[in-house]
């Protein structure tokens, strides 16, 4: 045999062996859409790694594959039957999954009780392969979801609850199905399993009422276009294992309905409006087969402003409209009953008992009102105007509903945020038998068009949620699996920006992201406009405490004379009173000076980490530079917060004791605050446009848009306020 022939045979054998080794076969039920979606993602990843991937329907396979995906509700092919055990599915919960290696370790079996569990099992394999380069070493394990409902609250820009430039800018983007495809893909990646869509009155955008056809402003062609949009969106979500809910407010009709049928747009309790609402609920369910459910709230136009409604009257209205409308529909759906301003939980409980829905009702409660990114201690809710807590919502343990905490974000719309330790603590403290989920989202912010970022070379994202990817990742992954280790998040940074940045970047994120949590915990706020942490803004008062109406910025005197949200924190006047009286600080209480020390230490350490990471920023590093500049901004806001706390204590000590040294110290600290704020301006001015903000648009012309530079005069004014108090002004 010639040498050439020997070489050819050896080369052919090598290539043949490589192809054999590189072949991956995946068997699954190809008719199940979420599983198809997951297999396609895994397949793309393996192909990019140079593997040949073949997929087969479970009834077409003749030999054991590399991966076999099986759900408990599927028939078991004879080829697989010898490998299954009677207890294989007994410990897998809905949307959970289990890995087991069979066939002498040659076949990975992905077991689940439903399609979504199979999808998440496939995602886990994909992510393992992305990190390790192979999934052949993935260990056997059981993963069950920490919470059944991991819900995104998404406010729509049409018929919006909050009307402003910050809402209107999203109109085109939110009608674009390409945007929704990317948003839904993000949700799947982060194990967020419910998309809830909120606006005042959705029906005219979705149906033509049979008995009230003039309710919609659209002609038949326009409405057909809207209906195609909704049906495609709901179908896309269902293909990804995502549930969809439409949440409207309550006694609201369209302007067109009000004019055509002679009723009020808001708060009209006539039989005509009841009939329209009830029939619209039924028609909506019947016409949108992929819609999971509906939701209703009790606030605003249910007698919370002018005409009073008692709790029982509100529930009676819901029973006559939403409950009866759901019961009349051709199929069952799920139901969200918000607790906002319920007033009396017993009326709500009686309604839900009487309704006897097939599925447990979802009862959403706002955790610490509109500012859930604060303390993980439940201090207030929005079930009453006072914010008081009423344990009758969960005691005794409800039989036919469960509670989902609404963790609203009205505090950071521009800067990136992500603090997994805060979320872990939140879950640990607030995971009770009556809780089965969380909502995350905003009222004054829509994560669609990124209207704040200036064009730049490091703007690698298109949509706002893509910029804020880490927010969704930490919330979603930890709600699904609360023991998700930091390694997962550090690896996510490494996959984006290269090895050796992940752990440092994660630590910097944690430290910098503490700033808004601390401010919202210290400075008690209630409804949406009472705090905007990244801007140090209190556009409306949360209580009868000092509020001077000179600007939406939190001035030093307003900052001092304000109660805390976290019951473990001391406000400045209380701390000064105890200090001057030489009294012992109660055990477990966090003083303003201790809070300042923590904020200062975290901010300085974050800046050190950011400085060390800057060497990784280059023309190929994508958005890394932008991420670091956001974290630096938070860090200087943290230093500003620390010095403002110390200045507040010093100024209050001066006013209570007359100690001039404390007065001069307060002024010096506020001058330091100005220097920190100038750093914030330096990091943001060239990157961000002056941005429409829903809470400041009701102020004067200088506050129609938000920007840190625009607030510099207010930071300077703090120094003038202190000098006036100390007596150093002319």
For each residue, the residues with C-beta under 8 A, 3 or more apart:
1: 5 6
2: 5 6
3: 6 7
4: 7 8
5: 1 2 8 9
6: 1 2 3 9 10
7: 3 4 10 11
8: 4 5 11 12
9: 5 6 12 13
10: 6 7 13 14
11: 7 8 14 15
12: 8 9 15 16
13: 9 10 16 17
14: 10 11 17 18
15: 11 12 18 19
16: 12 13 19 20
17: 13 14 20 21
18: 14 15 21 22
19: 15 16 22 23 52
20: 16 17 23
21: 17 18
22: 18 19 50 51 52
23: 19 20 51 52 54 66
24: 46 51 52 53 54 66 67
25: 53 54 55 56 61 65 66 67
26: 39 42 43 53 54 55 56 65 66 67 68 69
27: 55 56 57 58 61 65 67 68 69
28: 32 35 36 39 55 57 58 68 69 70 118
29: 32 35 57 58 69 71 74
30: 35 36 55 57 58
31: 57
32: 28 29 35 36 71 115 118
33: 36 37 115 238 239
34: 37 38 115 116 118 119 239 240 241
35: 28 29 30 32 38 39 69 71 115 118 119 122
36: 28 30 32 33 39 40 239
37: 33 34 40 41 119 188 239 240 241
38: 34 35 41 42 118 119 120 121 122 123 126
39: 26 28 35 36 42 43 55 69 122
40: 36 37 43 44
41: 37 38 44 45 122 123 126
42: 26 38 39 45 46 67 122 123 125 126 129
43: 26 39 40 46 47 53 55
44: 40 41 47 48
45: 41 42 48 49 126 129 130
46: 24 42 43 49 51 53 129
47: 43 44 50 51 52 53
48: 44 45
49: 45 46 129 133 134
50: 22 47
51: 22 23 24 46 47
52: 19 22 23 24 47
53: 24 25 26 43 46 47
54: 23 24 25 26
55: 25 26 27 28 30 39 43
56: 25 26 27 60 61 65
57: 27 28 29 30 31 60 61
58: 27 28 29 30 61 68 70 74 77
59: 77
60: 56 57
61: 25 27 56 57 58 64 65 77 79
62: 79
63: 79
64: 61 68 79 102 103 106 107
65: 25 26 27 56 61 68 107
66: 23 24 25 26 106 107 108
67: 24 25 26 27 42 107 108 110 125
68: 26 27 28 58 64 65 80 107 108 109 110
69: 26 27 28 29 35 39 110 112 118 121 122
70: 28 58 74 76 80 109 110 111 112 118
71: 29 32 35 74 111 112 113 114 115 117 118
72: 89 92 111 112 113 114
73: 113 114
74: 29 58 70 71
75:
76: 70 80 81 84
77: 58 59 61 80 81
78: 81
79: 61 62 63 64
80: 68 70 76 77 83 84
81: 76 77 78 84
82:
83: 80 102 103 107 109
84: 76 80 81 88
85: 88
86:
87: 90 91
88: 84 85 98 100 111
89: 72 92 111 113
90: 87
91: 87 98 142 144
92: 72 89 96 97 98 111 112 113 117 142 144
93: 96 113 144 145
94: 113 114 116 117 145 148
95: 112 114 116 117 120 144 145 148 193
96: 92 93 112 113 117 120 142 143 144 145
97: 92 110 111 112 117 118 120 121 124 142 143
98: 88 91 92 110 111 112 121 140 141 142 143
99: 108 109 110 111 121 138 139 140 141
100: 88 108 109 111 140
101: 105 107 108 109 140
102: 64 83 105 106 107 109
103: 64 83 106 107
104:
105: 101 102
106: 64 66 102 103
107: 64 65 66 67 68 83 101 102 103
108: 66 67 68 99 100 101 125 135 138
109: 68 70 83 99 100 101 102
110: 67 68 69 70 97 98 99 118 121 122 125
111: 70 71 72 88 89 92 97 98 99 100 121
112: 69 70 71 72 92 95 96 97 98 115 116 117 118 120 121
113: 71 72 73 89 92 93 94 96 117
114: 71 72 73 94 95 117 118
115: 32 33 34 35 71 112 118 119 241
116: 34 94 95 112 119 120 193 241
117: 71 92 94 95 96 97 112 113 114 120 121
118: 28 32 34 35 38 69 70 71 97 110 112 114 115 121 122
119: 34 35 37 38 115 116 122 123 188 240 241
120: 38 95 96 97 112 116 117 123 124 143 191 480
121: 38 69 97 98 99 110 111 112 117 118 124 125 143
122: 35 38 39 41 42 69 110 118 119 125 126
123: 38 41 42 119 120 126 127 188 189 191
124: 97 120 121 127 128 138 143
125: 42 67 108 110 121 122 128 129 135 138
126: 38 41 42 45 122 123 129 130
127: 123 124 130 131
128: 124 125 131 132 135 138
129: 42 45 46 49 125 126 132 133 134 135
130: 45 126 127 495
131: 127 128 491 495
132: 128 129 135 137 138
133: 49 129
134: 49 129 137
135: 108 125 128 129 132 138
136:
137: 132 134
138: 99 108 124 125 128 132 135
139: 99
140: 98 99 100 101
141: 98 99
142: 91 92 96 97 98
143: 96 97 98 120 121 124 481
144: 91 92 93 95 96
145: 93 94 95 96 148 150 191 479 480 481
146: 427 431 478 479 480 481 482
147: 150 431 435 436 437 438 479 480
148: 94 95 145 402 436 437
149: 193 194 362 404 436 437 438
150: 145 147 191 192 193 194 437 438 475 476 479 480
151: 192 193 194 195 196 404 437 438 439 440
152: 187 192 194 195 196 439 440 441 472
153: 196 198 406 408 439 440 441 442
154: 195 196 197 198 441 446 447
155: 160 161 162 167 198 199 441 442 443 446
156: 159 160 174 197 198 199 202 446
157: 160 167 168 169 170 171 174 446 448
158: 171 174 199 205
159: 156 199 200 201 202 204 205 254
160: 155 156 157 163 167 199 200
161: 155 198 199 200 249 443
162: 155 166 167 443 444 528 694
163: 160 167 168
164: 167 168 444 692 693 694 697
165: 168 169 692 697 705
166: 162 169 444 445 446 451 691 692 693 694 697
167: 155 157 160 162 163 164 170 446 694
168: 157 163 164 165 171
169: 157 165 166 449 451 692
170: 157 167 173 174 446 448 449
171: 157 158 168 174 175
172: 175 176 449
173: 170 176 179 448 449 463
174: 156 157 158 170 171 179 446 448
175: 171 172 229
176: 172 173 179 180
177: 180 181 229 232 233 236
178: 181 182
179: 173 174 176 182 183 448 463
180: 176 177 183 184 233 236
181: 177 178 184 185 236
182: 178 179 185 186 462 463 466
183: 179 180 186 187 463 465
184: 180 181 187 188 195 236 237 240 242
185: 181 182 188 189 240
186: 182 183 189 190 192 465 466 469 472
187: 152 183 184 190 192 193 195 240 242 472 476
188: 37 119 123 184 185 191 192 240 241 242
189: 123 185 186 473 476
190: 186 187 472 473 475 476 477 480
191: 120 123 145 150 188 476 477 479 480 481
192: 150 151 152 186 187 188 195 242 472 475 476 479
193: 95 116 149 150 151 187 241 242 243
194: 149 150 151 152 242 243 244 245 292 437
195: 151 152 154 184 187 192 237 242 243 244 245
196: 151 152 153 154 244 245 246 247 295 336 439 441
197: 154 156 202 244 245 246 247
198: 153 154 155 156 161 247 248
199: 155 156 158 159 160 161 202 248
200: 159 160 161 248 249 252
201: 159 204 248 249 252 253 254
202: 156 159 197 199 205 206 246 248
203: 206 207 209 215 216 248 254 280 284
204: 159 201 207 215 216 217 218 254 256 257
205: 158 159 202 216 218 226 230
206: 202 203 226 227 230 246 284 287 288
207: 203 204 216 227 280 283 284 287
208: 213 215 216 220 223
209: 203 212 213 215 216 276 279 280 283
210: 213 279 283
211: 275 276 279
212: 209 215 257 260 261 276 279
213: 208 209 210 216
214: 256 257 260 261
215: 203 204 208 209 212 253 254 256 257 260 276 280
216: 203 204 205 207 208 209 213 223 254 256
217: 204 254 255 256
218: 204 205 222 223 226
219: 222 223
220: 208 223 224
221: 224 225
222: 218 219 225 226
223: 208 216 218 219 220 226 227
224: 220 221 227 228
225: 221 222 228 229
226: 205 206 218 222 223 229 230
227: 206 207 223 224 230 231 287
228: 224 225 231 232
229: 175 177 225 226 232 233
230: 205 206 226 227 233 234 288
231: 227 228 234 235 288 290
232: 177 228 229 235 236
233: 177 180 229 230 236 237 244
234: 230 231 237 238 244 288 290 291
235: 231 232 238 239 290
236: 177 180 181 184 232 233 239 240
237: 184 195 233 234 240 242 243 244 290
238: 33 234 235 241 242 244 290
239: 33 34 36 37 235 236
240: 34 37 119 184 185 187 188 236 237
241: 34 37 115 116 119 188 193 238
242: 184 187 188 192 193 194 195 237 238
243: 193 194 195 237 292 293 334
244: 194 195 196 197 233 234 237 238 290 291 292 293
245: 194 195 196 197 291 292 293 294 295 334 336
246: 196 197 202 206 284 291 293 294 295
247: 196 197 198 294 295 296 297 336 338
248: 198 199 200 201 202 203 252 294 295 296
249: 161 200 201 252 296 297 299 300 301
250: 296 297 298 299 300 301 302 314 317 318
251: 266 267 268 269 273 277 301 302 317
252: 200 201 248 249 265 266 301
253: 201 215 257 258 263 265 268 273 276
254: 159 201 203 204 215 216 217 257 258 265
255: 217 258 259 265
256: 204 214 215 216 217 259 260
257: 204 212 214 215 253 254 260 261 263 265 276
258: 253 254 255 261 262 263 264 265 268
259: 255 256 262
260: 212 214 215 256 257
261: 212 214 257 258 272 276
262: 258 259
263: 253 257 258 268 270 272 273
264: 258 267 268
265: 252 253 254 255 257 258 268
266: 251 252 300 301
267: 251 264 301 302 303 305 306 307
268: 251 253 258 263 264 265 272 273
269: 251 273 274 317
270: 263 273 274
271: 274 275
272: 261 263 268 275 276
273: 251 253 263 268 269 270 276 277
274: 269 270 271 277 278 317 320 321
275: 211 271 272 278 279
276: 209 211 212 215 253 257 261 272 273 279 280
277: 251 273 274 280 281 321 322 325
278: 274 275 281 282 320 321 322 324 325 328
279: 209 210 211 212 275 276 282 283 325
280: 203 207 209 215 276 277 283 284 325
281: 277 278 284 285 294 321 322 325 326 329
282: 278 279 285 286 325 326 328 329
283: 207 209 210 279 280 286 287
284: 203 206 207 246 280 281 287 288 291 294
285: 281 282 288 291 294 325 326 329 330 331 333
286: 282 283 329 330 331
287: 206 207 227 283 284
288: 206 230 231 234 284 285 291
289: 331
290: 231 234 235 237 238 244
291: 234 244 245 246 284 285 288 294 333
292: 194 243 244 245 333 334
293: 243 244 245 246 333 334 335 336 362
294: 245 246 247 248 281 284 285 291 322 326 333 334 335 336
295: 196 245 246 247 248 335 336 337 338 362 364
296: 247 248 249 250 318 322 336 337 338
297: 247 249 250 300 302 338 340
298: 250 302 314 318 338 339 340 341 342 343
299: 249 250 302 304 338 340 341 382
300: 249 250 266 297 304 305
301: 249 250 251 252 266 267 304 305
302: 250 251 267 297 298 299 309 314 317 341
303: 267 307 308 309 310 313 314
304: 299 300 301 309 341
305: 267 300 301
306: 267
307: 267 303
308: 303
309: 302 303 304 313 314 317
310: 303 313 314 343
311: 314 315 342 343 344 347 348
312: 315 316 344 347
313: 303 309 310 316 317
314: 250 298 302 303 309 310 311 317 318 342 343 347
315: 311 312 318 319 347 348 350 351
316: 312 313 319 320
317: 250 251 269 274 302 309 313 314 320 321
318: 250 296 298 314 315 321 322 323 337 351
319: 315 316 322 323 324 351 354 355
320: 274 278 316 317 323 324
321: 274 277 278 281 317 318 324 325
322: 277 278 281 294 296 318 319 325 326 335
323: 318 319 320 326 327 335 351 355
324: 278 319 320 321 327 328
325: 277 278 279 280 281 282 285 321 322 328 329
326: 281 282 285 294 322 323 329 332 333 335 357
327: 323 324 355
328: 278 282 324 325
329: 281 282 285 286 325 326 332 333
330: 285 286
331: 285 286 289
332: 326 329 357 358 359
333: 285 291 292 293 294 326 329
334: 243 245 292 293 294 357 359 361 362
335: 293 294 295 322 323 326 355 357 359 361 362
336: 196 245 247 293 294 295 296 361 362 363 364
337: 295 296 318 348 351 352 361 362 363 364 401
338: 247 295 296 297 298 299 363 364
339: 298 342 345 348 363 364 365 366 381 382 383 393
340: 297 298 299 364 366 382 383
341: 298 299 302 304 382 383 384 385
342: 298 311 314 339 345 347 348 383 393
343: 298 310 311 314 347 383 384
344: 311 312 347 348
345: 339 342 348 349 383 390 392 393
346: 349 350 392
347: 311 312 314 315 342 343 344 350 351
348: 311 315 337 339 342 344 345 351 352 363 393
349: 345 346 352 353 392 398 401
350: 315 346 347 353 354
351: 315 318 319 323 337 347 348 354 355
352: 337 348 349 355 357 361 363 398 400 401
353: 349 350 356 399 400
354: 319 350 351
355: 319 323 327 335 351 352 361
356: 353 400
357: 326 332 334 335 352 360 361 400
358: 332
359: 332 334 335
360: 357 400 401 402 436
361: 334 335 336 337 352 355 357 400 401 402
362: 149 293 295 334 335 336 337 401 402 404 437
363: 336 337 338 339 348 352 393 398 401 402 403 404
364: 295 336 337 338 339 340 403 404 405 406 439
365: 339 381 382 383 393 403 404 405 406
366: 339 340 369 370 372 381 382 406 408
367: 372 378 381 405 406 407 408 430
368: 371 372 374 375 378 379 380 381 520 565
369: 366 380 381 382 387 408 525 526 527
370: 366 382 408 410 443 525 526 527 528 530
371: 368 374 408 410 411 520 525 526 530 531 533 565
372: 366 367 368 405 406 407 408 409
373: 407 408 409 411 412 417 422 516 517 520 533
374: 368 371 517 520 521 525 565 566
375: 368 379 517 520 521 565 566 568 569
376: 422 425 426 429 430
377: 429 566 567 568
378: 367 368 381 389 430
379: 368 375 524 565 566 567
380: 368 369 387 388 389 524 526 565
381: 339 365 366 367 368 369 378 384 387 388 389 390
382: 299 339 340 341 365 366 369 370 387 526 527
383: 339 340 341 342 343 345 365 388 389 390 393
384: 341 343 381 387 388 390
385: 341
386:
387: 369 380 381 382 384 526
388: 380 381 383 384
389: 378 380 381 383
390: 345 381 383 384 393
391: 394 395
392: 345 346 349 395
393: 339 342 345 348 363 365 383 390 403
394: 391 397 398 403 432 434
395: 391 392
396:
397: 394 433 434
398: 349 352 363 394 401 402 403 434
399: 353
400: 352 353 356 357 360 361
401: 337 349 352 360 361 362 363 398
402: 148 360 361 362 363 398 434 435 436 437
403: 363 364 365 393 394 398 434 435 436
404: 149 151 362 363 364 365 435 436 437 438 439
405: 364 365 367 372 430 435 437 438 439
406: 153 364 365 366 367 372 438 439
407: 367 372 373 426 438 439 440
408: 153 366 367 369 370 371 372 373 441 442 443 528
409: 372 373 412 413 440 441 442 445 471
410: 370 371 442 443 444 445 528 529 531 532 695
411: 371 373 516 519 520 531 532 533 534
412: 373 409 415 417 516 533 534
413: 409 442 444 445 452 532 534 691 693
414: 452 534 684 688 691
415: 412 534 630 633 634
416: 467 468 470 471 509 627 630 631
417: 373 412 468 470 471 513 516 634
418: 470 471 473 474 489 509 510 513
419: 422 423 474 509 510 513 514 517
420: 423 424 474 478 484 486 489 510
421: 424 425 510
422: 373 376 419 425 426 513 514 517
423: 419 420 426 427 474 475 478 479
424: 420 421 427 428 478 482
425: 376 421 422 428 429
426: 376 407 422 423 429 430
427: 146 423 424 430 431 478 479 482
428: 424 425 431 482
429: 376 377 425 426
430: 367 376 378 405 426 427 435
431: 146 147 427 428 435 482
432: 394 435
433: 397
434: 394 397 398 402 403
435: 147 402 403 404 405 430 431 432
436: 147 148 149 360 402 403 404
437: 147 148 149 150 151 194 362 402 404 405 479
438: 147 149 150 151 404 405 406 407 475 479
439: 151 152 153 196 364 404 405 406 407
440: 151 152 153 407 409 472 475
441: 152 153 154 155 196 408 409
442: 153 155 408 409 410 413 445 446 447
443: 155 161 162 370 408 410 528
444: 162 164 166 410 413 528 529 693 694 695
445: 166 409 410 413 442 694
446: 154 155 156 157 166 167 170 174 442 449 464
447: 154 442 463 464 465 468
448: 157 170 173 174 179 463 464 465
449: 169 170 172 173 446 463 464
450: 453 461 462 463 464 466 467
451: 166 169 464 689 691 692
452: 413 414 464 688 689 691
453: 450 456 459 467 687 688 689
454: 459 686 687 688 689
455: 459
456: 453 459 626 687
457: 619
458: 621 622 623 624 625 626
459: 453 454 455 456 623 626
460: 622 623
461: 450 466 467 469 623
462: 182 450 466
463: 173 179 182 183 447 448 449 450 466 467
464: 446 447 448 449 450 451 452 467 468
465: 183 186 447 448 468 469 472
466: 182 186 450 461 462 463 469
467: 416 450 453 461 463 464 623 626
468: 416 417 447 464 465 471 472
469: 186 461 465 466 472 473
470: 416 417 418 473 474 489 492 509
471: 409 416 417 418 468 474 475
472: 152 186 187 190 192 440 465 468 469 475 476
473: 189 190 418 469 470 476 477 489 492
474: 418 419 420 423 470 471 477 478 489
475: 150 190 192 423 438 440 471 472 478 479
476: 150 187 189 190 191 192 472 473 479 480
477: 190 191 473 474 480 481 484 488 489
478: 146 420 423 424 427 474 475 481 482 484
479: 145 146 147 150 191 192 423 427 437 438 475 476 482
480: 120 145 146 147 150 190 191 476 477 484
481: 143 145 146 191 477 478 484
482: 146 424 427 428 431 478 479
483:
484: 420 477 478 480 481 488 489
485: 488
486: 420 489 490 503 506
487: 490 491
488: 477 484 485 491 492
489: 418 420 470 473 474 477 484 486 492 493 502 506
490: 486 487 493 494 502 503 505 506
491: 131 487 488 494 495 502
492: 470 473 488 489 495 496 502
493: 489 490 496 497 501 502 505 506
494: 490 491 497 498 499 500 501 502
495: 130 131 491 492
496: 492 493 622 623 624
497: 493 494 501 502 505 616 621 622 624
498: 494 501 616 621
499: 494 502
500: 494 616
501: 493 494 497 498 504 505 613 616 624
502: 489 490 491 492 493 494 497 499 505 506
503: 486 490 506 507
504: 501 507 508 609 612 613
505: 490 493 497 501 502 508 509 609 613 627
506: 486 489 490 493 502 503 509 510
507: 503 504 510 511 606 609
508: 504 505 511 512 606 609 610 613 628 631
509: 416 418 419 470 505 506 512 513 631
510: 418 419 420 421 506 507 513 514
511: 507 508 514 602 603 605 606 609 635
512: 508 509 515 602 603 606 631 632 634 635 638
513: 417 418 419 422 509 510 516 517 634
514: 419 422 510 511 517 518 598 599 602 638
515: 512 518 519 533 599 602 603 634 635 637 638 641
516: 373 411 412 417 513 519 520 533 534 634
517: 373 374 375 419 422 513 514 520 521
518: 514 515 521 522 595 598 599 638 641
519: 411 515 516 522 523 531 533 536 641
520: 368 371 373 374 375 411 516 517 523 525 531 533 565
521: 374 375 517 518 564 565 566 569
522: 518 519 564 565 566 569 571 592 595 645
523: 519 520 531 538 554 559 562 564 565
524: 379 380 542 543 562 563 564 565
525: 369 370 371 374 520 530 531 538 542 565
526: 369 370 371 380 382 387 530 542 543
527: 369 370 382 530 540 542
528: 162 370 408 410 443 444 694 695
529: 410 444 532 538 539 540 694 695
530: 370 371 525 526 527 538 539 540 541 542
531: 371 410 411 519 520 523 525 537 538 542
532: 410 411 413 529 535 536 537 538 539 693 695 706
533: 371 373 411 412 515 516 519 520 536
534: 411 412 413 414 415 516 634 637
535: 532 553 693 706 708 711
536: 519 532 533 553 554 637 640 641 711
537: 531 532 552 553 554 695 696 706 711
538: 523 525 529 530 531 532 541 542 547 552 553 554 558
539: 529 530 532 552 695 696 698 699
540: 527 529 530 695
541: 530 538 544 545 547
542: 524 525 526 527 530 531 538 545
543: 524 526 562 563
544: 541
545: 541 542 558 561 562 563
546: 557 558 560 561 562
547: 538 541 558
548: 555 557 558
549:
550: 555 717
551: 555 699 703 714 717
552: 537 538 539 695 696 699 703
553: 535 536 537 538 711 714 715
554: 523 536 537 538 558 559
555: 548 550 551 558 559 714 717 718 721
556: 559 560 644 647 648 651 670 718 721 722
557: 546 548 560 561 721 725
558: 538 545 546 547 548 554 555 561 562
559: 523 554 555 556 562 572 644 648
560: 546 556 557 572 573 648 651 652
561: 545 546 557 558 572 573
562: 523 524 543 545 546 558 559 571
563: 524 543 545 571
564: 521 522 523 524 567 569 570 571
565: 368 371 374 375 379 380 520 521 522 523 524 525 569
566: 374 375 377 379 521 522 569 590
567: 377 379 564
568: 375 377 588 589 590
569: 375 521 522 564 565 566 589 590 592 595
570: 564 574 575 578 585 589 590 591 592
571: 522 562 563 564 574 575 592
572: 559 560 561 575 576 592 645 648 649 652
573: 560 561 576 577 652
574: 570 571 577 578
575: 570 571 572 578 579 585 591 592 593 649
576: 572 573 579 580 649 652 653 656
577: 573 574 580 581 656
578: 570 574 575 581 583 584 585
579: 575 576 582 583 653
580: 576 577 653 656 657
581: 577 578
582: 579
583: 578 579
584: 578
585: 570 575 578 589 591
586: 589
587:
588: 568
589: 568 569 570 585 586
590: 566 568 569 570 594 595
591: 570 575 585 594 595
592: 522 569 570 571 572 575 595 596 645 646 648 649
593: 575 596 597 645 646 649
594: 590 591 597 598
595: 518 522 569 590 591 592 598 599 645
596: 592 593 599 600 641 642 643 645 646
597: 593 594 600 601 642
598: 514 518 594 595 601 602
599: 514 515 518 595 596 602 603 638 639 641 642 645
600: 596 597 603 604 638 639 642 643
601: 597 598 604 605
602: 511 512 514 515 598 599 605 606 635 638
603: 511 512 515 599 600 606 607 634 635 636 638 639 642
604: 600 601 607 608 635 639
605: 511 601 602 608 609
606: 507 508 511 512 602 603 609 610 631 632 634 635 638
607: 603 604 610 611 632 635 636
608: 604 605 611 612
609: 504 505 507 508 511 605 606 612 613
610: 508 606 607 613 614 628 631 632 635
611: 607 608 614
612: 504 608 609 615
613: 501 504 505 508 609 610 616 617 624 628
614: 610 611 617 625 628
615: 612
616: 497 498 500 501 613 621 624
617: 613 614 621 624 625 628
618: 621
619: 457
620:
621: 458 497 498 616 617 618 624 625
622: 458 460 496 497
623: 458 459 460 461 467 496 626 627
624: 458 496 497 501 613 616 617 621 627 628
625: 458 614 617 621 628 629
626: 456 458 459 467 623 629 630 687
627: 416 505 623 624 630 631
628: 508 610 613 614 617 624 625 631 632
629: 625 626 632 633 683 684 687
630: 415 416 626 627 633 634
631: 416 508 509 512 606 610 627 628 634 635
632: 512 606 607 610 628 629 635 636 679 683
633: 415 629 630 636 637 680 683 684
634: 415 417 512 513 515 516 534 603 606 630 631 637 638
635: 511 512 515 602 603 604 606 607 610 631 632 638 639
636: 603 607 632 633 639 640 676 677 679 680 683
637: 515 534 536 633 634 640 641 676 680
638: 512 514 515 518 599 600 602 603 606 634 635 641 642
639: 599 600 603 604 635 636 642 643 676
640: 536 636 637 643 644 673 676 677 680
641: 515 518 519 536 596 599 637 638 644 645
642: 596 597 599 600 603 638 639 645 646
643: 596 600 639 640 646 647 669 670 672 673 676
644: 556 559 640 641 647 648 669 670 673 718
645: 522 572 592 593 595 596 599 641 642 648 649
646: 592 593 596 642 643 649 650 669
647: 556 643 644 650 651 665 666 667 669 670 673 718 722
648: 556 559 560 572 592 644 645 651 652 666
649: 572 575 576 592 593 645 646 652 653
650: 646 647 653 654 662 663 665 666 669
651: 556 560 647 648 654 655 662 663 666 722 725 726
652: 560 572 573 576 648 649 655 656
653: 576 579 580 649 650 656 657 659 662
654: 650 651 657 658 659 660 662 663 666 725 726
655: 651 652 725
656: 576 577 580 652 653
657: 580 653 654 662
658: 654
659: 653 654 662 663
660: 654 663 664 726
661: 664 665
662: 650 651 653 654 657 659 665 666
663: 650 651 654 659 660 666 667 722 725 726
664: 660 661 667 668 726
665: 647 650 661 662 668 669
666: 647 648 650 651 654 662 663 669 670 722 726
667: 647 663 664 670 671 719 722 723 726 728
668: 664 665 671 672
669: 643 644 646 647 650 665 666 672 673
670: 556 643 644 647 666 667 673 674 718 719 722
671: 667 668 674 675 719
672: 643 668 669 675 676
673: 640 643 644 647 669 670 676 677 715 718
674: 670 671 677 678 712 715 716 719
675: 671 672 678 679
676: 636 637 639 640 643 672 673 679 680
677: 636 640 673 674 680 681 708 711 712 715
678: 674 675 681 682 712
679: 632 636 675 676 682 683
680: 633 636 637 640 676 677 683 684 708
681: 677 678 684 685 708 709 712
682: 678 679 685
683: 629 632 633 636 679 680 687
684: 414 629 633 680 681 687 688 707 708 709
685: 681 682 688 707 708 709
686: 454
687: 453 454 456 626 629 683 684
688: 414 452 453 454 684 685 691 707
689: 451 452 453 454 705 707
690: 705 706 707 710
691: 166 413 414 451 452 688 705 706 707
692: 164 165 166 169 451 697 704 705 706
693: 164 166 413 444 532 535 696 697 705 706
694: 162 164 166 167 444 445 528 529 697
695: 410 444 528 529 532 537 539 540 552 698
696: 537 539 552 693 699 703 704 705 706
697: 164 165 166 692 693 694 703 704
698: 539 695
699: 539 551 552 696 702 703 704
700: 703 704
701: 704
702: 699 710
703: 551 552 696 697 699 700 706 710
704: 692 696 697 699 700 701
705: 165 689 690 691 692 693 696 710
706: 532 535 537 690 691 692 693 696 703 710
707: 684 685 688 689 690 691 710 711
708: 535 677 680 681 684 685 711 712
709: 681 684 685 712
710: 690 702 703 705 706 707
711: 535 536 537 553 677 707 708 714 715
712: 674 677 678 681 708 709 715 716
713: 716 717
714: 551 553 555 711 717 718
715: 553 673 674 677 711 712 718
716: 674 712 713 719 720
717: 550 551 555 713 714 720 721
718: 555 556 644 647 670 673 714 715 721 722
719: 667 670 671 674 716 722 723
720: 716 717 723 724 729
721: 555 556 557 717 718 724 725
722: 556 647 651 663 666 667 670 718 719 725 726
723: 667 719 720 726 727 728 729
724: 720 721 727 728 729
725: 557 651 654 655 663 721 722
726: 651 654 660 663 664 666 667 722 723
727: 723 724
728: 667 723 724
729: 720 723 724
730:
